[in-house]
Amino acid sequence: MTGAQLLDAQVQEKRRYALLSELFDLTKQLAEAVDRNDEVTIQMLLSMREGPLAQMRQVEKNLTRQRSSLSEEDGRRLAELLSGAQAQRQEENALSGQVGTNRRLLGQLVELDKRVNKKVTREKSVYQ
């Protein structure tokens, strides 16, 4: 896989990070609104999360398209890197690092979302 191809994937992963950061911020605000029992703000924030989620789906489509455009071997390696595999070459370090950063932020986002979801839905949480 060329450096340019790795860079293309890294750009998508940086985009994913920005979107995850936005979702984390919105979810944090949502948690605060739930604590205040502010129904209007809750509805507004839930609606605002739809945009970044749609953009995340586009990032995933872009990466899928990129993987399918590569040779079988390169596509497999890109899939491994995007799944959290360690870099095997120096050129892969930046992408591997970004994927790791994204995974950590996603984990934090999921935990926060679980807490908010359980507060809102009580026994009907999607996380049970």
TIGUVO-283596 format. One line per 8 residues: number of its first residue (from 1); their letters; for each residue x, y, z of N, C-alpha, C, O, CB. Coordinates in Angstrom, 1 decimal, decimal comma, padded with zeros to 4 digits, m for minus. Atoms other than C-alpha are relative to their C-alpha. Glycine has a CB too. Layout:
NUM = A = X/Y/Z/X/Y/Z/X/Y/Z/X/Y/Z/X/Y/Z  ...
//
This chain:
1 = MTGAQLLD = 000,9/m001,2/000,0/000,0/000,0/000,0/000,9/001,2/000,0/001,9/001,3/000,7/m001,0/000,0/001,2  m000,8/m001,2/000,1/001,4/003,4/m000,9/m000,3/000,9/001,1/m001,2/000,8/001,8/m000,3/000,7/m001,4  000,2/m001,0/m001,0/001,9/006,3/001,4/m001,2/000,8/m000,2/m001,9/001,2/000,7/001,2/000,9/000,0  001,2/m000,8/000,3/m000,8/008,2/m000,4/m001,3/m000,7/000,4/m002,2/m000,1/000,9/m000,1/000,4/m001,5  001,2/000,8/m000,4/m003,3/005,4/000,2/m000,2/000,0/001,5/m001,3/000,1/002,0/000,1/m001,4/m000,6  000,0/m000,1/m001,4/m002,4/005,3/003,8/m000,5/001,3/000,5/m001,2/001,5/001,5/001,4/m000,4/000,7  000,4/m001,3/m000,3/m002,8/009,0/004,0/m001,5/000,3/m000,2/m002,1/000,9/000,6/000,8/001,1/m000,8  001,4/m000,1/000,3/m006,2/008,8/002,4/m000,9/m000,6/001,2/m001,8/000,0/001,6/m000,4/m000,6/m001,3
9 = AQVQEKRR = 000,7/000,7/m001,1/m007,3/006,4/005,1/000,1/000,8/001,3/m000,8/000,9/002,1/000,5/m001,4/000,2  m000,2/m000,7/m001,2/m005,8/008,5/007,8/m000,8/001,3/000,0/m001,4/001,7/001,1/001,5/000,4/000,1  000,9/m001,2/000,1/m007,7/011,6/006,6/m001,4/m000,4/000,4/m002,1/000,4/001,1/000,0/000,6/m001,5  001,3/000,5/m000,4/m010,9/009,6/006,9/m000,1/m000,3/001,5/m001,1/000,1/002,2/m000,4/m001,3/m000,8  000,0/000,3/m001,4/m009,9/008,5/010,4/000,0/001,3/000,8/m000,5/001,4/001,9/001,2/m000,9/000,4  000,0/m001,3/m000,7/m009,2/012,1/011,4/m001,4/000,6/000,0/m001,8/001,2/000,9/001,1/000,9/m000,6  001,4/m000,5/000,1/m012,6/013,0/010,1/m000,9/m000,7/001,0/m001,7/m000,1/001,7/m000,5/m000,2/m001,4  000,7/000,8/m000,9/m014,0/010,2/012,2/000,2/000,5/001,4/m000,7/000,6/002,2/000,3/m001,5/m000,1
17 = YALLSELF = m000,3/m000,5/m001,4/m012,2/011,6/015,3/m000,7/001,3/000,3/m001,3/001,5/001,3/001,5/000,2/000,1  000,7/m001,2/m000,1/m013,7/015,0/014,7/m001,5/m000,2/000,3/m002,1/000,5/001,1/000,2/000,9/m001,2  001,5/000,3/m000,2/m017,2/013,5/014,5/m000,2/m000,6/001,3/m001,2/m000,3/002,0/m000,4/m000,9/m001,2  000,2/000,7/m001,3/m016,7/011,3/017,5/000,1/001,1/001,1/m000,6/001,0/002,1/001,1/m001,0/000,2  m000,2/m001,0/m000,9/m015,5/014,4/019,4/m001,3/000,9/000,1/m001,7/001,2/001,2/001,2/000,9/m000,3  001,2/m000,8/000,0/m018,6/016,3/018,4/m001,1/m000,8/000,6/m001,9/m000,2/001,4/m000,4/000,3/m001,5  001,0/000,8/m000,7/m020,8/013,4/019,4/000,2/m000,1/001,5/m000,8/m000,1/002,2/000,0/m001,4/m000,7  m000,3/000,1/m001,4/m019,1/013,1/022,7/m000,5/001,3/000,7/m001,1/001,3/001,8/001,5/m000,2/000,3
25 = DLTKQLAE = 000,4/m001,3/m000,6/m019,7/016,8/023,4/m001,5/000,1/000,0/m002,1/000,5/001,1/000,6/001,2/m000,9  001,4/m000,1/000,0/m023,3/016,6/022,4/m000,6/m001,0/001,0/m001,6/m000,7/001,6/m000,6/m000,4/m001,4  000,5/001,0/m001,0/m023,8/013,5/024,5/000,2/000,5/001,4/m000,6/000,2/002,3/000,7/m001,4/m000,2  m000,3/m000,6/m001,3/m022,2/015,3/027,5/m001,1/001,0/000,3/m001,6/001,1/001,4/001,4/000,6/000,0  001,0/m001,0/m000,2/m024,6/018,1/027,0/m001,4/m000,6/000,2/m002,2/m000,2/001,0/m000,1/001,0/m001,2  001,2/000,8/m000,2/m027,4/015,6/026,7/m000,1/m000,5/001,4/m001,2/m000,5/002,0/m000,1/m001,2/m001,0  000,0/000,5/m001,3/m026,4/014,1/030,0/m000,4/001,1/001,0/m001,2/000,9/002,0/001,3/m000,6/000,4  000,3/m001,1/m000,9/m026,6/017,5/031,7/m001,5/000,4/m000,2/m002,1/000,7/000,8/000,9/001,2/m000,4
33 = AVDRNDEV = 001,4/m000,3/000,2/m030,0/018,2/030,1/m000,9/m001,0/000,7/m001,9/m000,7/001,2/m000,3/000,1/m001,5  000,8/001,1/m000,7/m031,3/014,8/031,4/000,0/000,3/001,5/m001,0/000,1/002,2/000,6/m001,4/m000,3  m000,1/m000,3/m001,5/m030,0/015,7/034,9/m000,9/001,2/000,4/m001,5/001,2/001,5/001,4/000,3/000,4  000,8/m001,2/m000,3/m031,9/019,0/034,7/m001,5/m000,3/m000,4/m002,4/000,5/000,0/000,4/001,2/m000,8  001,4/000,4/000,5/m035,0/017,2/033,2/m000,5/001,0/m001,0/m001,7/001,4/m000,9/m000,9/m000,2/001,2  000,4/m001,1/000,9/m035,0/019,8/030,4/m000,4/m000,7/m001,4/000,5/m001,0/m002,2/001,3/000,9/m000,2  000,5/000,7/001,2/m037,2/018,1/027,7/000,3/000,6/m001,3/000,7/m000,1/m002,3/m001,5/m000,2/000,2  m000,3/m000,8/001,2/m036,7/020,8/025,1/001,4/m000,2/m000,5/001,7/m000,5/m001,6/m000,4/001,5/000,1
41 = TIQMLLSM = m001,5/000,2/000,4/m032,9/020,6/025,2/000,3/m001,4/m000,3/001,1/m001,7/m001,2/000,8/000,5/001,2  m000,2/001,4/000,3/m033,0/016,8/025,3/m000,4/m000,3/m001,4/000,4/m000,9/m002,2/m000,8/m000,9/001,0  000,4/000,2/001,3/m035,0/016,7/022,1/000,9/000,7/m001,0/001,2/000,1/m002,1/m001,5/000,5/m000,2  m000,9/m000,7/001,0/m032,8/019,3/020,4/001,3/m000,7/m000,1/001,8/m000,9/m001,2/000,2/001,5/000,5  m001,3/000,7/000,1/m029,6/017,5/021,3/m000,1/m001,4/m000,6/000,8/m001,7/m001,4/000,6/m000,2/001,4  000,1/001,3/000,7/m030,9/014,1/020,2/m000,1/000,3/m001,5/000,5/m000,5/m002,3/m001,3/m000,7/000,5  000,1/m000,3/001,4/m031,8/015,7/016,9/001,4/000,5/m000,6/001,7/000,1/m001,7/m001,0/001,2/m000,2  m001,3/m000,5/000,4/m028,4/017,4/016,7/001,0/m001,1/m000,2/002,0/m001,0/m001,0/000,6/001,0/000,9
49 = REGPLAQM = m001,0/001,2/000,2/m026,6/014,0/017,0/m000,2/m000,7/m001,3/000,7/m001,4/m001,7/m000,2/m000,9/001,2  000,3/000,7/001,2/m028,2/012,8/013,8/001,0/000,4/m001,1/001,4/m000,5/m001,9/m001,4/000,3/m000,5  m000,9/m000,5/001,0/m025,9/014,9/011,6/001,3/m000,7/000,1/001,8/m001,3/m000,9/000,2/001,5/000,1  m001,3/000,7/m000,1/m022,6/013,6/012,9/m000,1/m001,5/m000,2/000,8/m002,1/m000,8/000,6/000,3/001,4  000,2/001,5/000,2/m024,0/010,0/012,9/m000,1/m000,3/m001,5/000,5/m001,3/m002,0/m001,2/m000,5/000,7  000,1/000,2/001,5/m024,9/010,4/009,2/001,4/000,2/m000,6/001,8/m000,6/m001,6/m001,0/000,9/m000,6  m001,4/m000,3/000,5/m021,4/011,8/008,5/000,9/m001,2/000,3/001,8/m001,5/m000,5/000,6/001,3/000,5  m000,8/001,2/m000,3/m019,9/008,8/010,3/m000,2/m001,1/m000,9/000,7/m001,8/m001,3/m000,2/m000,4/001,5
57 = RQVEKNLT = 000,3/001,0/001,0/m021,7/006,5/008,0/000,7/000,2/m001,3/001,1/m000,7/m002,0/m001,6/m000,1/m000,2  m000,7/m000,4/001,2/m020,2/008,4/005,1/001,4/m000,3/000,1/002,0/m000,8/m000,9/m000,3/001,5/m000,4  m001,4/000,3/m000,2/m016,7/008,0/006,5/000,2/m001,5/m000,2/001,1/m001,9/m000,9/000,5/000,4/001,4  m000,1/001,4/000,1/m017,3/004,3/006,8/m000,2/m000,5/m001,5/000,5/m001,4/m001,9/m001,1/m000,7/000,8  000,2/000,3/001,4/m018,6/004,1/003,2/001,3/000,4/m000,8/001,7/m000,4/m001,7/m001,2/000,8/m000,6  m001,2/m000,4/000,7/m015,5/006,0/002,0/001,1/m001,0/000,3/001,9/m001,3/m000,7/000,5/001,4/000,5  m001,0/001,0/m000,3/m013,2/003,6/003,8/m000,3/m001,4/m000,7/000,7/m002,0/m001,1/000,2/m000,2/001,5  000,4/001,3/000,7/m015,1/000,6/002,4/000,3/000,1/m001,5/000,8/m000,8/m002,1/m001,5/m000,3/000,2
65 = RQRSSLSE = m000,3/m000,3/001,4/m014,8/002,1/m001,1/001,5/m000,1/m000,2/002,0/m000,7/m001,2/m000,6/001,3/m000,5  m001,4/000,0/000,2/m011,1/002,6/m000,6/000,6/m001,4/000,1/001,4/m001,8/m000,7/000,7/000,9/001,1  m000,4/001,4/m000,2/m010,6/m001,0/000,7/m000,2/m000,8/m001,3/000,6/m001,5/m001,7/m000,6/m000,6/001,2  000,4/000,8/001,1/m012,4/m002,4/m002,3/000,8/000,4/m001,3/000,9/m000,3/m002,2/m001,5/000,1/m000,3  m000,8/m000,5/001,1/m010,3/m000,3/m004,7/001,5/m000,5/000,0/002,2/m000,4/m001,0/000,0/001,5/m000,1  m001,4/000,5/m000,2/m007,0/m001,8/m003,4/000,1/m001,4/m000,5/m000,9/m002,1/m000,6/000,4/000,2/001,4  m000,3/001,4/000,3/m005,4/m005,1/m004,3/m000,6/m000,8/001,2/m000,8/m000,2/002,3/001,5/m000,3/m000,2  000,6/000,8/m001,1/m006,7/m008,0/m002,2/000,9/000,1/001,3/000,4/000,2/002,4/m000,1/m001,5/m000,5
73 = EDGRRLAE = m001,0/000,0/m001,2/m003,5/m008,0/000,0/m000,1/001,4/000,7/m000,1/001,4/001,9/001,4/m000,3/m000,5  000,1/m001,3/m000,6/m003,6/m004,2/000,5/m001,3/000,3/000,7/m001,3/000,9/001,7/000,3/001,1/m001,1  001,3/m000,2/m000,6/m007,3/m004,2/001,2/m000,1/m000,7/001,3/m000,7/m000,2/002,3/m001,1/m000,5/m001,0  000,0/000,8/m001,3/m006,8/m006,9/003,8/000,8/000,7/001,1/000,4/000,8/002,2/000,6/m001,4/m000,3  m000,8/m000,7/m000,9/m004,0/m005,0/005,4/m000,7/001,3/000,5/m000,6/001,6/001,7/001,4/000,4/m000,6  000,7/m001,2/m000,5/m006,0/m001,8/005,5/m001,1/m000,3/000,9/m001,3/000,4/002,0/m000,6/000,8/m001,3  001,0/000,4/m000,9/m008,9/m003,6/007,1/000,6/m000,4/001,3/000,0/m000,1/002,4/m000,8/m001,3/m000,6  m000,7/000,4/m001,3/m006,5/m005,0/009,7/000,3/001,3/000,8/000,1/001,4/002,0/001,3/m000,8/m000,2
81 = LLSGAQAQ = m000,4/m001,2/m000,7/m005,2/m001,5/010,5/m001,2/000,8/000,5/m001,2/001,3/001,6/000,8/000,9/m001,0  001,2/m000,6/m000,5/m008,7/m000,1/010,7/m000,7/m000,7/001,1/m001,5/m000,1/001,8/m000,9/000,2/m001,2  000,6/000,8/m001,1/m009,6/m002,8/013,1/000,9/000,0/001,2/000,6/m000,6/002,2/m000,2/m001,5/m000,4  m000,8/m000,2/m001,1/m006,8/m001,8/015,4/001,4/m000,8/000,0/002,0/m000,8/001,1/m000,7/m000,4/001,2  m001,3/000,7/000,1/m003,8/m003,9/014,2/001,2/001,0/000,2/001,1/002,1/m000,2/000,1/m000,8/m001,3  m001,2/m000,8/m000,2/m000,4/m002,6/015,1/000,7/000,2/m001,3/000,6/m000,6/m002,3/001,0/m000,7/001,0  m000,7/m000,3/001,2/001,7/m000,9/012,4/001,2/m001,0/m000,1/001,8/m001,4/000,8/000,6/001,4/000,1  m001,1/000,9/000,3/004,2/m003,2/010,7/001,1/000,7/m000,7/002,3/000,3/m000,7/m000,5/m001,2/m000,8
89 = RQEENALS = m000,9/m000,8/000,7/005,9/m000,5/008,7/m000,1/001,4/000,6/m001,2/001,8/001,1/m000,2/000,0/m001,5  000,0/m001,4/m000,5/006,8/003,1/009,7/m001,1/000,8/m000,6/m001,7/001,6/000,0/001,4/000,6/m000,2  001,0/m000,8/000,7/004,4/004,4/007,1/m001,4/m000,2/000,6/m002,3/000,6/000,4/000,0/m000,4/m001,5  001,3/000,3/m000,5/001,5/002,8/008,9/m000,2/000,6/001,4/m001,3/000,5/001,9/m000,1/m001,6/000,1  000,1/m000,5/m001,4/002,3/004,4/012,3/m001,1/001,0/000,2/m001,9/001,0/001,2/001,3/000,6/000,4  000,9/m001,1/m000,2/000,2/007,5/011,8/m001,5/m000,5/000,0/m002,3/m000,2/000,8/000,2/001,1/m001,1  001,3/000,5/000,1/m002,9/005,6/010,7/m000,3/m000,9/001,2/m001,4/m000,8/001,8/m000,2/m000,8/m001,3  000,2/000,8/m001,2/m002,5/003,0/013,4/m000,2/000,8/001,3/m001,1/000,4/002,1/001,2/m001,0/000,2
97 = GQVGTNRR = 000,1/m000,9/m001,1/m002,1/005,7/016,0/m001,4/000,7/000,0/m002,0/000,8/001,1/001,0/001,0/000,1  001,3/m000,6/000,1/m005,2/007,5/014,8/m001,2/m000,9/000,3/m002,1/m000,6/001,0/m000,2/000,7/m001,4  001,0/001,0/m000,2/m007,3/004,4/014,8/m000,1/m000,3/001,5/m001,2/m000,4/002,1/000,3/m001,3/m000,8  000,0/000,2/m001,4/m006,2/003,7/018,4/m000,6/001,1/000,8/m001,4/000,9/001,7/001,4/m000,2/000,5  000,6/m001,1/m000,7/m007,1/007,2/019,5/m001,5/000,0/m000,2/m002,3/000,3/000,7/000,6/001,3/m000,6  001,4/000,0/000,3/m010,5/006,9/017,8/m000,7/m001,1/000,8/m001,8/m000,9/001,3/m000,3/m000,3/m001,5  000,6/001,0/m000,7/m011,2/003,6/019,5/m000,1/000,3/001,5/m001,1/000,0/002,1/000,9/m001,3/m000,1  000,1/m000,4/m001,4/m010,4/005,0/022,9/m001,1/001,0/000,2/m001,9/000,9/001,2/001,3/000,7/000,5
105 = LLGQLVEL = 001,1/m001,0/m000,1/m012,7/008,0/022,3/m001,4/m000,7/m000,2/m002,3/m000,3/000,5/000,2/001,1/m001,0  001,2/000,7/000,2/m015,4/005,7/021,0/m000,4/m000,8/001,3/m001,6/m000,8/001,6/000,1/m001,0/m001,2  000,3/000,7/m001,3/m015,2/003,6/024,2/m000,5/001,0/001,0/m001,5/000,6/001,7/001,3/m000,6/000,5  000,5/m001,0/m001,0/m015,6/006,8/026,3/m001,4/000,4/m000,4/m002,3/000,6/000,5/000,9/001,2/000,0  001,3/m000,4/000,5/m018,6/007,8/024,1/m001,0/m001,0/000,3/m002,1/m000,7/000,8/000,1/000,3/m001,5  001,0/001,1/m000,2/m020,3/004,4/024,4/m000,3/000,0/001,5/m001,5/m000,1/001,9/000,6/m001,3/m000,4  000,3/000,0/m001,4/m019,9/004,5/028,2/m000,9/001,2/000,5/m001,8/001,0/001,2/001,3/000,1/000,8  000,8/m001,1/m000,4/m021,3/008,0/028,5/m001,4/m000,2/m000,6/m002,4/000,1/000,1/000,6/001,3/m000,6
113 = DKRVNKKV = 001,3/000,2/000,6/m024,2/007,1/026,1/m000,8/m001,0/000,8/m002,0/m000,9/000,9/000,2/m000,5/m001,5  000,7/001,0/m000,8/m025,0/004,0/028,2/m000,6/000,7/001,2/m001,7/000,4/001,6/001,0/m001,1/000,4  000,5/m000,7/m001,2/m025,3/006,2/031,3/m001,2/000,8/m000,3/m002,2/000,8/000,4/001,1/000,8/000,7  001,1/m000,9/000,3/m027,5/008,7/029,6/m001,2/m000,9/m000,4/m002,4/m000,6/000,0/000,4/000,9/m001,2  001,1/000,8/000,4/m029,6/006,0/028,0/m000,7/m000,7/001,2/m002,0/m000,7/001,2/000,5/m001,1/m001,0  000,6/000,7/m001,2/m030,2/004,2/031,3/m000,8/001,0/000,8/m001,8/000,7/001,4/001,1/m000,7/000,8  000,7/m001,0/m000,7/m031,2/007,5/032,9/m001,3/000,3/m000,6/m002,4/000,5/000,0/000,8/001,3/000,2  001,2/m000,4/000,8/m033,7/008,3/030,2/m001,0/m001,2/m000,1/m002,2/m000,9/000,1/000,4/000,4/m001,4
121 = TREKSVYQ = 000,9/001,1/000,3/m035,2/004,8/029,6/m000,2/m000,9/001,2/m001,1/m001,7/001,2/000,5/m000,8/m001,1  000,1/000,9/m001,2/m034,7/003,2/033,0/000,2/m001,5/m000,4/001,2/m001,9/m000,9/m001,3/000,2/000,8  m000,2/001,4/000,2/m035,4/m000,5/032,6/m000,1/m000,4/m001,5/000,1/m001,5/m001,9/m001,1/m000,7/000,7  000,1/000,3/001,4/m035,9/m000,2/028,8/001,2/000,3/m000,8/001,2/000,5/m002,0/m001,2/000,7/m000,6  m001,2/m000,5/000,6/m032,3/000,7/028,0/000,4/m001,0/m001,2/000,2/m002,2/m001,0/001,1/000,0/001,0  m000,5/000,9/001,2/m030,9/m000,6/024,6/001,2/m000,7/000,4/001,7/m001,6/m000,3/000,2/000,9/m001,2  m001,2/000,6/m000,4/m027,8/m001,5/026,5/m000,1/m001,2/000,9/000,8/m001,8/001,4/000,9/001,0/000,7  000,2/001,1/m001,0/m029,4/m004,2/028,7/000,0/m001,3/m000,8/m000,1/m002,4/m000,2/m001,3/000,1/000,7
//
